[in-house]
Amino acid sequence: MAPSVRFPSLNRLQVEALVRESLRRQLKSGAVRGAAPNPLVVNISARHCHLTQQSVEILFGKGHQLTPKKWLYQEGQYAAEESVTLIGPRSRVISNLRILGPCRDIDQVELALTDAVSLGFKIPTRNSGDIAGTPGCMLMGPAGFLEMPYGVIRAAPHVHMAPADAEYYGVENKSFMKLRVGGDLGLTFDRIYVRVDSSFKLEVHIDTDEGNACGFGADVPCELIR
């Protein structure tokens, strides 16, 4: 017969203290949270480019300014009326590559993997702005050509969030999260790069290949998890 085990009895104050400590730990880890400060938005980012003002003028003429065509979810960001033709290896092209504004301090082209394969590129997956050692390309506009020695990437899936969102999810800038996508396929992305800034609205960006792979659509539920 196994010996009996006697547990120490706890009074009410001790039980309440243990419950409070348990809740504190869960809140700290993000296991128990209140209502999210902002709704989660997931958008597919199609192929596009970012350009400096100098490059815009090379492609469209001296003094040319980008014209907003469609405002994007992030404050102040837009798809421009202007587009360019991308010339890749072996003279393969993509026409009407959309420019996103406003102008930035670097030139960068973001393609999906299938775009790169069709052009003959071998491009790395990088976070925006991390373009050292990446392939280059030629861009053609109505006023001239722009030779980019580097700057063509496949953008890593990422989430924009404000500090309040980061606090809610228990993450920091430049950390990683997971995106669980529901629907018929039920796919989870394990490395969603976190970008935190007070100007950001909560939004996940995936590219067209990733959106097709997970069957993403307007009615597909998504959840950010640590």
Phi and psi restraints in degrees (value plus and minus 20) as a CYANA .aco file:
   2 ALA   PHI     -90.6   -50.6
   2 ALA   PSI     121.8   161.8
   3 PRO   PHI     -86.3   -46.3
   3 PRO   PSI     123.8   163.8
   4 SER   PHI     -96.3   -56.3
   4 SER   PSI     128.9   168.9
   5 VAL   PHI    -131.6   -91.6
   5 VAL   PSI     109.2   149.2
   6 ARG   PHI    -127.0   -87.0
   6 ARG   PSI     104.1   144.1
   7 PHE   PHI    -115.8   -75.8
   7 PHE   PSI     123.1   163.1
   8 PRO   PHI     -86.6   -46.6
   8 PRO   PSI     119.2   159.2
   9 SER   PHI     -97.8   -57.8
   9 SER   PSI     126.1   166.1
  10 LEU   PHI    -136.1   -96.1
  10 LEU   PSI     118.2   158.2
  11 ASN   PHI    -104.8   -64.8
  11 ASN   PSI     155.2   195.2
  12 ARG   PHI     -82.0   -42.0
  12 ARG   PSI     -61.6   -21.6
  13 LEU   PHI     -82.7   -42.7
  13 LEU   PSI     -57.8   -17.8
  14 GLN   PHI     -88.3   -48.3
  14 GLN   PSI     -60.5   -20.5
  15 VAL   PHI     -82.2   -42.2
  15 VAL   PSI     -65.7   -25.7
  16 GLU   PHI     -82.5   -42.5
  16 GLU   PSI     -58.6   -18.6
  17 ALA   PHI     -84.2   -44.2
  17 ALA   PSI     -60.4   -20.4
  18 LEU   PHI     -86.2   -46.2
  18 LEU   PSI     -60.0   -20.0
  19 VAL   PHI     -83.9   -43.9
  19 VAL   PSI     -65.2   -25.2
  20 ARG   PHI     -80.8   -40.8
  20 ARG   PSI     -61.7   -21.7
  21 GLU   PHI     -85.2   -45.2
  21 GLU   PSI     -59.6   -19.6
  22 SER   PHI     -83.4   -43.4
  22 SER   PSI     -64.0   -24.0
  23 LEU   PHI     -85.2   -45.2
  23 LEU   PSI     -58.7   -18.7
  24 ARG   PHI     -80.3   -40.3
  24 ARG   PSI     -63.5   -23.5
  25 ARG   PHI     -86.0   -46.0
  25 ARG   PSI     -60.2   -20.2
  26 GLN   PHI     -87.6   -47.6
  26 GLN   PSI     -60.0   -20.0
  27 LEU   PHI     -83.7   -43.7
  27 LEU   PSI     -60.1   -20.1
  28 LYS   PHI     -84.4   -44.4
  28 LYS   PSI     -57.2   -17.2
  29 SER   PHI    -103.8   -63.8
  29 SER   PSI     -29.4    10.6
  30 GLY   PHI      68.3   108.3
  30 GLY   PSI     -16.2    23.8
  31 ALA   PHI     -90.7   -50.7
  31 ALA   PSI     -50.4   -10.4
  32 VAL   PHI    -142.6  -102.6
  32 VAL   PSI     100.4   140.4
  33 ARG   PHI    -157.4  -117.4
  33 ARG   PSI     138.0   178.0
  34 GLY   PHI    -103.2   -63.2
  34 GLY   PSI    -179.7  -139.7
  35 ALA   PHI     -88.2   -48.2
  35 ALA   PSI     122.1   162.1
  36 ALA   PHI     -84.8   -44.8
  36 ALA   PSI     120.7   160.7
  37 PRO   PHI     -86.9   -46.9
  37 PRO   PSI     -46.1    -6.1
  38 ASN   PHI    -164.5  -124.5
  38 ASN   PSI     127.2   167.2
  39 PRO   PHI     -89.7   -49.7
  39 PRO   PSI     125.6   165.6
  40 LEU   PHI     -99.9   -59.9
  40 LEU   PSI     109.5   149.5
  41 VAL   PHI    -137.7   -97.7
  41 VAL   PSI     111.8   151.8
  42 VAL   PHI    -139.0   -99.0
  42 VAL   PSI     106.1   146.1
  43 ASN   PHI    -148.7  -108.7
  43 ASN   PSI     127.7   167.7
  44 ILE   PHI    -109.7   -69.7
  44 ILE   PSI     106.7   146.7
  45 SER   PHI    -119.8   -79.8
  45 SER   PSI      88.0   128.0
  46 ALA   PHI     -95.2   -55.2
  46 ALA   PSI     146.6   186.6
  47 ARG   PHI     -74.8   -34.8
  47 ARG   PSI     122.1   162.1
  48 HIS   PHI    -186.6  -146.6
  48 HIS   PSI     158.3   198.3
  49 CYS   PHI    -158.7  -118.7
  49 CYS   PSI     136.1   176.1
  50 HIS   PHI    -136.0   -96.0
  50 HIS   PSI     119.1   159.1
  51 LEU   PHI    -153.2  -113.2
  51 LEU   PSI     134.0   174.0
  52 THR   PHI     -98.8   -58.8
  52 THR   PSI     143.6   183.6
  53 GLN   PHI     -82.2   -42.2
  53 GLN   PSI     -57.6   -17.6
  54 GLN   PHI     -80.3   -40.3
  54 GLN   PSI     -63.0   -23.0
  55 SER   PHI     -88.5   -48.5
  55 SER   PSI     -57.1   -17.1
  56 VAL   PHI     -78.4   -38.4
  56 VAL   PSI     -61.3   -21.3
  57 GLU   PHI     -91.0   -51.0
  57 GLU   PSI     -53.5   -13.5
  58 ILE   PHI     -82.8   -42.8
  58 ILE   PSI     -61.0   -21.0
  59 LEU   PHI    -102.9   -62.9
  59 LEU   PSI     -52.1   -12.1
  60 PHE   PHI    -141.3  -101.3
  60 PHE   PSI     -24.1    15.9
  61 GLY   PHI      93.4   133.4
  61 GLY   PSI     133.8   173.8
  62 LYS   PHI     -77.0   -37.0
  62 LYS   PSI     109.1   149.1
  63 GLY   PHI      61.2   101.2
  63 GLY   PSI     -20.1    19.9
  64 HIS   PHI     -85.7   -45.7
  64 HIS   PSI     117.9   157.9
  65 GLN   PHI    -136.3   -96.3
  65 GLN   PSI     119.2   159.2
  66 LEU   PHI     -83.4   -43.4
  66 LEU   PSI     123.6   163.6
  67 THR   PHI    -130.0   -90.0
  67 THR   PSI      99.9   139.9
  68 PRO   PHI     -81.1   -41.1
  68 PRO   PSI     112.0   152.0
  69 LYS   PHI    -126.5   -86.5
  69 LYS   PSI     -63.1   -23.1
  70 LYS   PHI    -166.7  -126.7
  70 LYS   PSI     106.3   146.3
  71 TRP   PHI     -97.4   -57.4
  71 TRP   PSI     117.4   157.4
  72 LEU   PHI    -114.0   -74.0
  72 LEU   PSI     156.4   196.4
  73 TYR   PHI     -87.3   -47.3
  73 TYR   PSI     -57.9   -17.9
  74 GLN   PHI     -93.1   -53.1
  74 GLN   PSI     115.9   155.9
  75 GLU   PHI     -76.6   -36.6
  75 GLU   PSI     108.0   148.0
  76 GLY   PHI      62.6   102.6
  76 GLY   PSI     -23.8    16.2
  77 GLN   PHI    -116.7   -76.7
  77 GLN   PSI     124.0   164.0
  78 TYR   PHI    -171.3  -131.3
  78 TYR   PSI     136.2   176.2
  79 ALA   PHI    -107.2   -67.2
  79 ALA   PSI     108.1   148.1
  80 ALA   PHI    -104.7   -64.7
  80 ALA   PSI     139.2   179.2
  81 GLU   PHI     -82.6   -42.6
  81 GLU   PSI     -53.0   -13.0
  82 GLU   PHI     -95.6   -55.6
  82 GLU   PSI     124.3   164.3
  83 SER   PHI    -159.9  -119.9
  83 SER   PSI     144.8   184.8
  84 VAL   PHI    -152.1  -112.1
  84 VAL   PSI     149.2   189.2
  85 THR   PHI    -123.8   -83.8
  85 THR   PSI     107.7   147.7
  86 LEU   PHI    -115.7   -75.7
  86 LEU   PSI     108.2   148.2
  87 ILE   PHI    -130.0   -90.0
  87 ILE   PSI      96.4   136.4
  88 GLY   PHI    -122.3   -82.3
  88 GLY   PSI    -185.5  -145.5
  89 PRO   PHI     -77.0   -37.0
  89 PRO   PSI     127.4   167.4
  90 ARG   PHI      36.6    76.6
  90 ARG   PSI       9.5    49.5
  91 SER   PHI      42.0    82.0
  91 SER   PSI       0.9    40.9
  92 ARG   PHI     -97.7   -57.7
  92 ARG   PSI     125.2   165.2
  93 VAL   PHI    -149.7  -109.7
  93 VAL   PSI     136.8   176.8
  94 ILE   PHI    -141.6  -101.6
  94 ILE   PSI     100.5   140.5
  95 SER   PHI    -108.1   -68.1
  95 SER   PSI     136.9   176.9
  96 ASN   PHI      35.8    75.8
  96 ASN   PSI      26.7    66.7
  97 LEU   PHI     -95.9   -55.9
  97 LEU   PSI      96.5   136.5
  98 ARG   PHI     -89.9   -49.9
  98 ARG   PSI     120.3   160.3
  99 ILE   PHI    -116.0   -76.0
  99 ILE   PSI     114.2   154.2
 100 LEU   PHI    -122.4   -82.4
 100 LEU   PSI     115.7   155.7
 101 GLY   PHI    -134.5   -94.5
 101 GLY   PSI     150.2   190.2
 102 PRO   PHI     -96.6   -56.6
 102 PRO   PSI     156.2   196.2
 103 CYS   PHI     -81.4   -41.4
 103 CYS   PSI     131.5   171.5
 104 ARG   PHI    -137.0   -97.0
 104 ARG   PSI    -196.4  -156.4
 105 ASP   PHI    -115.3   -75.3
 105 ASP   PSI     -16.8    23.2
 106 ILE   PHI    -160.5  -120.5
 106 ILE   PSI     138.8   178.8
 107 ASP   PHI    -114.8   -74.8
 107 ASP   PSI     113.0   153.0
 108 GLN   PHI    -169.9  -129.9
 108 GLN   PSI     114.7   154.7
 109 VAL   PHI    -133.4   -93.4
 109 VAL   PSI     111.2   151.2
 110 GLU   PHI    -136.4   -96.4
 110 GLU   PSI     100.0   140.0
 111 LEU   PHI    -143.5  -103.5
 111 LEU   PSI     134.9   174.9
 112 ALA   PHI    -100.2   -60.2
 112 ALA   PSI     143.5   183.5
 113 LEU   PHI     -81.0   -41.0
 113 LEU   PSI     -60.2   -20.2
 114 THR   PHI     -84.5   -44.5
 114 THR   PSI     -54.6   -14.6
 115 ASP   PHI     -80.9   -40.9
 115 ASP   PSI     -67.1   -27.1
 116 ALA   PHI     -82.3   -42.3
 116 ALA   PSI     -62.5   -22.5
 117 VAL   PHI     -82.7   -42.7
 117 VAL   PSI     -63.0   -23.0
 118 SER   PHI     -86.3   -46.3
 118 SER   PSI     -48.2    -8.2
 119 LEU   PHI    -106.2   -66.2
 119 LEU   PSI     -36.2     3.8
 120 GLY   PHI      70.2   110.2
 120 GLY   PSI      -3.1    36.9
 121 PHE   PHI    -106.8   -66.8
 121 PHE   PSI     132.4   172.4
 122 LYS   PHI    -140.1  -100.1
 122 LYS   PSI      81.7   121.7
 123 ILE   PHI    -133.4   -93.4
 123 ILE   PSI     127.4   167.4
 124 PRO   PHI    -106.3   -66.3
 124 PRO   PSI     140.0   180.0
 125 THR   PHI    -108.4   -68.4
 125 THR   PSI     100.2   140.2
 126 ARG   PHI    -157.0  -117.0
 126 ARG   PSI     136.6   176.6
 127 ASN   PHI     -96.6   -56.6
 127 ASN   PSI     130.9   170.9
 128 SER   PHI     -75.6   -35.6
 128 SER   PSI     113.0   153.0
 129 GLY   PHI      73.8   113.8
 129 GLY   PSI     -37.1     2.9
 130 ASP   PHI    -112.5   -72.5
 130 ASP   PSI      61.8   101.8
 131 ILE   PHI    -136.0   -96.0
 131 ILE   PSI     -17.2    22.8
 132 ALA   PHI     -82.1   -42.1
 132 ALA   PSI     112.0   152.0
 133 GLY   PHI      57.1    97.1
 133 GLY   PSI      -7.9    32.1
 134 THR   PHI    -112.5   -72.5
 134 THR   PSI     142.9   182.9
 135 PRO   PHI     -86.7   -46.7
 135 PRO   PSI     139.2   179.2
 136 GLY   PHI    -130.0   -90.0
 136 GLY   PSI    -195.9  -155.9
 137 CYS   PHI    -182.5  -142.5
 137 CYS   PSI     159.1   199.1
 138 MET   PHI    -134.5   -94.5
 138 MET   PSI     112.5   152.5
 139 LEU   PHI    -130.3   -90.3
 139 LEU   PSI     119.5   159.5
 140 MET   PHI    -141.5  -101.5
 140 MET   PSI     109.3   149.3
 141 GLY   PHI    -142.9  -102.9
 141 GLY   PSI    -199.8  -159.8
 142 PRO   PHI     -86.6   -46.6
 142 PRO   PSI     -38.5     1.5
 143 ALA   PHI    -131.3   -91.3
 143 ALA   PSI     -26.7    13.3
 144 GLY   PHI     148.3   188.3
 144 GLY   PSI    -195.1  -155.1
 145 PHE   PHI    -132.4   -92.4
 145 PHE   PSI     125.2   165.2
 146 LEU   PHI    -142.8  -102.8
 146 LEU   PSI      98.0   138.0
 147 GLU   PHI    -113.4   -73.4
 147 GLU   PSI      96.8   136.8
 148 MET   PHI    -119.2   -79.2
 148 MET   PSI      95.0   135.0
 149 PRO   PHI     -90.7   -50.7
 149 PRO   PSI     -41.9    -1.9
 150 TYR   PHI    -179.3  -139.3
 150 TYR   PSI     152.2   192.2
 151 GLY   PHI     102.5   142.5
 151 GLY   PSI     -15.0    25.0
 152 VAL   PHI    -117.7   -77.7
 152 VAL   PSI     101.3   141.3
 153 ILE   PHI    -156.6  -116.6
 153 ILE   PSI     144.2   184.2
 154 ARG   PHI    -120.0   -80.0
 154 ARG   PSI      96.9   136.9
 155 ALA   PHI     -89.7   -49.7
 155 ALA   PSI     111.3   151.3
 156 ALA   PHI     -85.6   -45.6
 156 ALA   PSI     120.8   160.8
 157 PRO   PHI     -80.1   -40.1
 157 PRO   PSI     117.4   157.4
 158 HIS   PHI    -170.3  -130.3
 158 HIS   PSI     146.1   186.1
 159 VAL   PHI    -147.6  -107.6
 159 VAL   PSI     111.2   151.2
 160 HIS   PHI    -110.2   -70.2
 160 HIS   PSI     117.2   157.2
 161 MET   PHI    -174.3  -134.3
 161 MET   PSI     132.0   172.0
 162 ALA   PHI    -103.0   -63.0
 162 ALA   PSI     144.7   184.7
 163 PRO   PHI     -74.8   -34.8
 163 PRO   PSI     -55.6   -15.6
 164 ALA   PHI     -84.7   -44.7
 164 ALA   PSI     -56.5   -16.5
 165 ASP   PHI     -88.3   -48.3
 165 ASP   PSI     -62.1   -22.1
 166 ALA   PHI     -81.4   -41.4
 166 ALA   PSI     -60.1   -20.1
 167 GLU   PHI     -85.7   -45.7
 167 GLU   PSI     -61.3   -21.3
 168 TYR   PHI     -81.9   -41.9
 168 TYR   PSI     -64.3   -24.3
 169 TYR   PHI    -104.9   -64.9
 169 TYR   PSI     -30.0    10.0
 170 GLY   PHI      52.0    92.0
 170 GLY   PSI      19.0    59.0
 171 VAL   PHI    -146.5  -106.5
 171 VAL   PSI     147.6   187.6
 172 GLU   PHI    -143.2  -103.2
 172 GLU   PSI     143.6   183.6
 173 ASN   PHI     -77.4   -37.4
 173 ASN   PSI     116.1   156.1
 174 LYS   PHI      52.2    92.2
 174 LYS   PSI      -4.2    35.8
 175 SER   PHI    -113.0   -73.0
 175 SER   PSI    -190.3  -150.3
 176 PHE   PHI    -150.1  -110.1
 176 PHE   PSI     129.1   169.1
 177 MET   PHI    -149.8  -109.8
 177 MET   PSI     159.6   199.6
 178 LYS   PHI    -135.8   -95.8
 178 LYS   PSI     126.4   166.4
 179 LEU   PHI    -135.8   -95.8
 179 LEU   PSI      93.7   133.7
 180 ARG   PHI    -114.3   -74.3
 180 ARG   PSI      99.6   139.6
 181 VAL   PHI    -127.3   -87.3
 181 VAL   PSI     107.6   147.6
 182 GLY   PHI    -106.1   -66.1
 182 GLY   PSI    -161.8  -121.8
 183 GLY   PHI      61.7   101.7
 183 GLY   PSI    -183.2  -143.2
 184 ASP   PHI     -88.7   -48.7
 184 ASP   PSI     -47.4    -7.4
 185 LEU   PHI    -114.1   -74.1
 185 LEU   PSI     -58.6   -18.6
 186 GLY   PHI      42.6    82.6
 186 GLY   PSI      46.6    86.6
 187 LEU   PHI    -130.7   -90.7
 187 LEU   PSI     125.9   165.9
 188 THR   PHI    -141.7  -101.7
 188 THR   PSI     107.3   147.3
 189 PHE   PHI    -109.1   -69.1
 189 PHE   PSI     105.2   145.2
 190 ASP   PHI    -110.7   -70.7
 190 ASP   PSI     -36.0     4.0
 191 ARG   PHI    -150.9  -110.9
 191 ARG   PSI      57.6    97.6
 192 ILE   PHI    -114.7   -74.7
 192 ILE   PSI      92.4   132.4
 193 TYR   PHI     -92.3   -52.3
 193 TYR   PSI     113.2   153.2
 194 VAL   PHI    -116.1   -76.1
 194 VAL   PSI     106.9   146.9
 195 ARG   PHI    -141.9  -101.9
 195 ARG   PSI      98.3   138.3
 196 VAL   PHI    -133.5   -93.5
 196 VAL   PSI     109.1   149.1
 197 ASP   PHI    -178.8  -138.8
 197 ASP   PSI     126.4   166.4
 198 SER   PHI     -84.2   -44.2
 198 SER   PSI     -39.4     0.6
 199 SER   PHI    -107.1   -67.1
 199 SER   PSI     -28.8    11.2
 200 PHE   PHI    -103.7   -63.7
 200 PHE   PSI     130.4   170.4
 201 LYS   PHI    -129.0   -89.0
 201 LYS   PSI     128.4   168.4
 202 LEU   PHI     -85.8   -45.8
 202 LEU   PSI      92.4   132.4
 203 GLU   PHI    -176.7  -136.7
 203 GLU   PSI     111.8   151.8
 204 VAL   PHI    -118.0   -78.0
 204 VAL   PSI     116.4   156.4
 205 HIS   PHI    -133.1   -93.1
 205 HIS   PSI     104.7   144.7
 206 ILE   PHI    -144.2  -104.2
 206 ILE   PSI     138.1   178.1
 207 ASP   PHI    -110.7   -70.7
 207 ASP   PSI    -199.5  -159.5
 208 THR   PHI     -85.1   -45.1
 208 THR   PSI     -58.6   -18.6
 209 ASP   PHI     -82.2   -42.2
 209 ASP   PSI     -64.9   -24.9
 210 GLU   PHI     -86.5   -46.5
 210 GLU   PSI     -58.6   -18.6
 211 GLY   PHI     -83.8   -43.8
 211 GLY   PSI     -61.7   -21.7
 212 ASN   PHI     -87.3   -47.3
 212 ASN   PSI     -58.4   -18.4
 213 ALA   PHI     -83.6   -43.6
 213 ALA   PSI     -55.2   -15.2
 214 CYS   PHI    -118.2   -78.2
 214 CYS   PSI     -17.6    22.4
 215 GLY   PHI      46.6    86.6
 215 GLY   PSI      14.1    54.1
 216 PHE   PHI     -88.0   -48.0
 216 PHE   PSI     122.2   162.2
 217 GLY   PHI    -179.3  -139.3
 217 GLY   PSI     158.0   198.0
 218 ALA   PHI     -80.9   -40.9
 218 ALA   PSI     -50.7   -10.7
 219 ASP   PHI    -119.7   -79.7
 219 ASP   PSI     -13.4    26.6
 220 VAL   PHI    -106.4   -66.4
 220 VAL   PSI     103.2   143.2
 221 PRO   PHI     -91.8   -51.8
 221 PRO   PSI     123.0   163.0
 222 CYS   PHI    -153.4  -113.4
 222 CYS   PSI     129.8   169.8
 223 GLU   PHI    -163.8  -123.8
 223 GLU   PSI     112.2   152.2
 224 LEU   PHI    -108.9   -68.9
 224 LEU   PSI     110.7   150.7
 225 ILE   PHI    -155.6  -115.6
 225 ILE   PSI     135.6   175.6
